[in-house]
Amino acid sequence: MKIFNTMTRKKEEFVPLEPGKVKMYACGPTVYNYFHIGNARPFVVFDTLRRYLEHRGYAVTFVQNFTDIDDKMIRRANEEGVSVRELAERFIAAYYEDAAALGVRPATVHPRATDHIAEIIALIQKLEANGLAYATGNGDVYFDTQKYRNAYGKLSGQNLDDLESGARIEVDEIKRYPMDFALWKGQKPGEPAWDSPWGKGRPGWHIECSAMSMKYLGETIDIHGGGQDLIFPHHENEIAQSEGATGKPFVRYWMHNGFLNVDNQKMSKSLGNFFTVRDIREQYDLEAVRMFLLSAHYRSPLNFSREQIEQAKAALDRMYTARDNLAFLREGAVDRPADETEAALMEAAEASLKKFDEAMDDDLNTADAIGAIFELIKHANIALKPGCAREAVDAAWNAFTEMTGVLGLVKPASKEDDAEVDALVKARAQARKEKNWKESDRIRDELKARGYIVEDTAAGQKVRKA
């Protein structure tokens, strides 16, 4: 598998530090609100990467943090008259709900910044001991970029002089140089705080990811992912403080997804085009949003619009129709040798799987991987008829479910749903046998209300998702 490494700006063969195992970290949400459609893209991208690595046989340890203390959280908690912890609990629960609706599996570990204060303090003390951090005397501690100037800016491709020329120092900041960044912030009135060697305070934003990644994955990790907007300053600062503390490479492969615009404009509350995933859930099944997010290469810019979601929904509907057709044909399949057309389908199933893996091996090219699924669907529609050879339909079914499963698409029908639908279909068959057309129509309408379409064929009733 080849991955485009943001650090080297080229595709590189992926070779994990430890054979058969992958240590992977992706930046999670700041839990002061529901996450927006822009946040959803990296969540889906790195969930898909994890799924594919597991498909390739790797044991993946995936860490995604929750930032549960920062200025935005403090401000909103004060506005609502709740504690920062209460605010975090509410939006972490909302994250899990919305992420599940997107098909995003929980990470191996979801650490919170406030649960790792001891690790954060220990890391800052290490930087102090290495001469890379300084306390200001008012409770703040900063990373000294001048002491790290030869290496600072290597991820973003910028040098310190250029960065400093455009930097501004906030009025309440007491630091030596414009690009120095906060590792620890002294307590202000009304803010949550923890004891530290520098007085009561709280961690800066960047330090939490270094501390938590080291705790759960070690000092050097395989993959670190996030949105393109995090390259600078967040990931740049993570590298400086992590490598400054350990003297070891922090990350071997940096991956960043492209920006997401809304109706061809940058998402902004002032433009009225800012959508949380919770907003979108009111109109669309989020599986269609996942399909949309995977329809383009993860590094490409992507434009969100209702038209694009409708197109993604239509493509997803075709996949569900294929799933239901294959399931229907498997029930009536016959144990006999495959004929020439069915044998060609079996070859097409194998070829589709190969194309799928080749696309995903090429820097997670989900757009081409989806194309491989639709090639298989086309071949299956041509080759398979009622009474088909079991080995042919099984080959198509297995390839289809394997590929869609890696992409986190096409949910299997629940057993409870299957049982209820099956009972209705049998009742309708009995009604038709008795020529009770009124009852037959009533059951057909009930199935339709449940989201199923019944087609009467020469081979019997065929039921598929609407």
N, C-alpha and C positions, 0 to 999 in steps of 0.2 A: 504494500500500500504506500502511495506517495501523498504527502501532506505539504501544503504551501506553508512554509515557516515565515511568519512575519519578521522574525529577527534577521534571517538571511535573505529574505525577499525572493525565495525560489522554492520550487517543489523539491522535497527530499524524501528518500526512502525512509519509511517509519520503522525504526528498530528500537524497541523498548529497552530501558535500562536493565530490566530483569526479564529473561526469556519467559514468554507465556503470560506475563503480567503487565498491566498498564495502570499507572498512577496518574489520575486526571483531575484537574480542578477547574471549575468554571464559576465566574462571579455571579452571585445570586442577587435578589432584590433588596432594596432598602424598604423595610416594611412599614411605611407611613401611609400607604394608599394601595389600592388595587394596582396590579402591574398593567402596563399599557401594551399596545400591539407591537411597539418597537422592542420592548423587553421580551415579548413572546418569541421573537425570532431566535436569539441565542439559546433560549430554553429548549426550543424544538431542535435546533441544529445540533447542540451538544448531547441531547438525549438520543438523537439519531446516530451520532458518532459512537456513542457508548453501545447502542444496540448492535451496530455493525461490527465493532471490535469484538463483542461477545459472539456474534455470528461467525467471526473468523477464528474463534476458539480461545480468545484471551480472557483471563480473569481480570475484570476491571474494578478498581476501587475508585469511585467517583465522589468527589466532595464538592458541594455547592453551598455557599454560606448564606446566612441571613444577616444583613447589617441592621441591627436592632438598637443602635444608638447613634444619632447624628443630629445636626442642627434642625433638619426638616422634621424629624421625629419629635424633638423637644418642642418645637413650635406648634405642631399640630396637637400634641398631647395637652399642652397648655391651653390651646384654643377650645378643646373639647372638655377640659376639666378632668382628664383621666391621667393615670400614670403612663410613663413611656412603656413600661412592661405590659400594661393592659392593651395599649395601642398595638404593640408588637404581636401579642397573642392573637388579636382579632385579625390582623392582616396576614399573619403566617398561616392561620387556618384558611383564610380566603385564597392564599397562594396555592395551598395543596388542592383545594377544590377546583380552582380554575386550571391549574396545571394538569390535573387528572383529566379534565374535560378536553384538554389539548392533546391527551395521550402521552404526556410527559411523566415518566416514572420517577418516584422519589429517588434522590441520590443515595449512595451508600451511607453517607453522613451529611447531615444538614446542620453544621455548627453555627452557633450564634456568638456574636462578638462579646456580649455581656457575660457569657459563660466561660470566657477565656481570658479574663483580665490578668490572671497570674502569668499565663504564657506570653501575653503582650508585654507586660512589665519586664519579664526576664529577657525578652528580645531587645527591648530598648536599652536595658542595662548592658547587654552585650555590645550594642552599637556605641554606647558611651565608653566602654572599656577599650574599644577599637579606635577611639578618637573620631568617630563619625556622627556623634550626636552631642548636643549641648543644651543645658537647662538655662532658662532666661532669668530665673529668680522669682517669677510670678506664677510658677506652677506649670508653665509650658515647657515642652522639650521639642527641639527641632532636629531634623537630619541636616547635616552640614554638606551641602552639595559641592562646595569648593574643595573639600577634602576627597571628593569622589569624582572630580571634574573630568578625568581622563576616560571614565566609563559611562558617565551620565549622558543619556540621550541616545544610546545605541539601539534601542528598540524603535523609537520614533524617527531615528535618522537626523536628529537635530543636535547642534552643539550648544554648550552651556552659554556661550557668549550671545548667540542669537536669541536663545530663550530668555535670557535676563534682560535683553534690550527691550523686549515687549512686555515684561512682567510688571505687575503693580503690587504694592504692599498694602494690605488692608490697614485701616486706621488703628485697629486694636491688636495688630500683630507686632511683636517685638522679636525680630529675627535679624540675623547678620546680613543675609543676602536674599535677593528677591525670589530665587527659586528654591530656597530651603522650605521644607514642608513639615507640618506638625506630626509628631509621633505621639505626643500626649498633650492634652489641653487642660489647663488649670480650671477649677470649678468657677462658674459664674452664678450669681444669685438665681435660685429656682431651678438649677440644673441637677440631674442625677450625678453622683460622683462616687468614686472608689478611692480607697487609700492607696498611696504610692510613695516611693522614696522622694518624690518632688512635691508632695502635698496632695490633697484631694483633687480628683479630676477624672477625665475620661479619655479613651483612646482616640487618636486621629483615625481617619477613614482608611488610609492605605495599610497601616500596620496590621490590621486584623487579618487580612488575607494571608500575609506572610506567616504570621504566628499560627493560624489554624491549618494552613497547608502543610507547614513543617510538622505539626503535631500528628496529623493523620496520614501524611504521605511521605514524610522524610524531607531532608534538606534539598534534594534534587528530585524533581518530578518529570514525568514524561511529557504531558500535555497540559497547557493552561489556555483556556478559552474565554472569550467574551466578545462584546460588541466592538466595532471599530472605534467608537467614541472613547473606549477605555484605554487605548494604546498610550495616550498621553493625557493627563499625567499619571493616572492610576497604576497602570502596569509598569510604566517607566519607574515609578517610585517603589513599586514592589520589588523590582529587580535590584535597585540600589540598596534598599534596606536588607533584603535577604542575602544577597551576595556580599554586602558589606559586613554582615554579621558572621557568615559562615566561611567566606572565602571560596565557596564552591558554586558551580553553575546552578542557578535556581530552576530554570525550565529548559527542556531540550527542544520542544516544539511549541511555538506560540501560534494560536489560531484565532482569527478575528472575522466575524461575519460583517457583511456590508450594511450600509444604512437602509432604513425603510422610510419611504416618504408616503404621505397620504394625499391622494388626488394630485400627484406630481409636485407637492409642496412639502417642505420640511414640517414635521409634526410640531404644532405649537398651540398652546391654550389660547393665545391671542388671536390666532387665525381660526379658531373654532374647529380645528381638525384633529383634536387630541382625543383619542379613544382608548379607554381601558378595555381589557379583555372581558371584564364583567359587562361593560356596555354592549359589546359585540355579541355576547352570549344571549342577549335578549332577542336578537334577530336571526342568529345563525348557530347551527351546531358547530362547535369549535373544531370538530374533525375536519370540516371544510377549510377552516383557517390553517390547520396543520398542512393540509394538502396544498394550499396556496403557498405557504412558506417554504415547502419543499420543492415547489415547481420550478424554482430558479436555483442556480448555483449559489451556495451560501455566501461567497465573497462578492457576488454581484449586487448592485443596488436593486431594490425591489420597491414597486409602487403599489400601495394598498388602495383599492377602490371597491365599491360594491360590485362593479362589473367583473373585476378579477375574482372576487369571492364566489360570484355566481358561476363563473367558468370552472373554478376549482370544485364547486359543489356538483356540477354536471359531470366532471371527470370522476369524482368519487362515486357518484350514483352508478356510473358505468362499471366501476369496480365491484360495487355491491350486487349489481345485476349479474356480473360474472360469477361472483361467489355463490349466489343463490342458484344459478343455472348449473354450476358444477356440483353443488350439493344435491340438487334434484336428480341429475344424471347419475351420480354415484349410487343413489338409492336403487335405481333400476338397472345398474350395470350388470353385465353378464361375464361369467368366467369362461372366456374363450380367447384364442390368439387374436392379436390386433390385426386389422386389415391394413392395406397399404396407406390409406389416409390417416388412420389412427397411429400407425407406426411413425408417420411423418410428424404427427403432433408430439409424440414422445421425444423425437429428436429436437423439435422446436422448443419443448419445455426445458431440455438440457441446455440448448443454445441461449434461451432467455436468461436462465440462471447465470450462465457464463458472462453474458453481456451485462447483467445486473452487477455482478461482482467486479467486472472490469471498470464499470462506471464509478462504483463506490470506491474502488482502489485508486481511482484518479482524483484524489483530493475531494472525496465525498461528493461526487457529481450526482446529486439526487435527481436532477432533471432528466438525465439520460437513463438513470435507474428506473424512473417511472415509465419512460418510453419502453424499456424492456418488458415491463409488466403488460403494457397495452399490446405489444407484439404477441405475447403469449395469449392474451384474450382473443385477439383476432384469429389466431390459428385454432384455438379451442372452439370458437363459434362456427368455424368452417367444418371441423373434423367430427365434432361430437353430436350425436343424435340419440334419442331414446334407444336403449338396448345396446349401448356401446360397450366395447371391451373394458373390463375393470382396470386392467393395467394401464390403459391409455388415459382414462379419466383420473385415475389416481396420480399419474405422472403430472398431469396438468394441475390438479388440486394441490399436490405437495409443493410444486414450484411456486404456484400462486400464493399460497399461505406463507411460504418461507419469505418471499420477497416483500409482501405487504406487511408481514410481521416485523421485519427489520426496519421498515419505514414508519412503523407505528400506525398503520392505516388498516381499515376494514376490520372492525370489531367482530369477533365471533358472536353468533346469536347466543343469548343466555339459555341455559337448560330449561329454566322455568318458562321463558318465552316460547321456546321450541315445543314444550309439552302442551301449552295452552293453544298454540296455533295448530299443532298436529291434531288435537282433539276437535277443533273447529273444522278443519279440513275433512276429517273422517265423518263428522256429523253432516257436512255439506254433501259428501259423496253418497251417504245413505239417503239424504233427502232427494237427491237427483235420481237415485235408483228407484225410489218410491214415487218419482215424478211429482214431488212436492216442491214445485218451482218457487212458491212464495217463501218457504223456509230456506230454500237454496239461496235465493236473492238476499234474504235477511242476513244469513251467515256471511255471504260475500261482502255485504255492506259493513258488517262488524269487523271482518278482517281488514277491510279498507281503512276503517277508523283506527285500527291498530297499526296502520302503516304497511299493509301487505296487499298486493294485487294478485288475484286468482285468474289464471288462464286455463280454459278447458281445451285440452289437446287430445289427439288420438291415443296418446299413452296415458291419459288421465289428467287430473288436476295438477297444474304447475303453479307454485306459490313463490312470489319473489317480493323483496322490499320495494315499496313505492319510491 
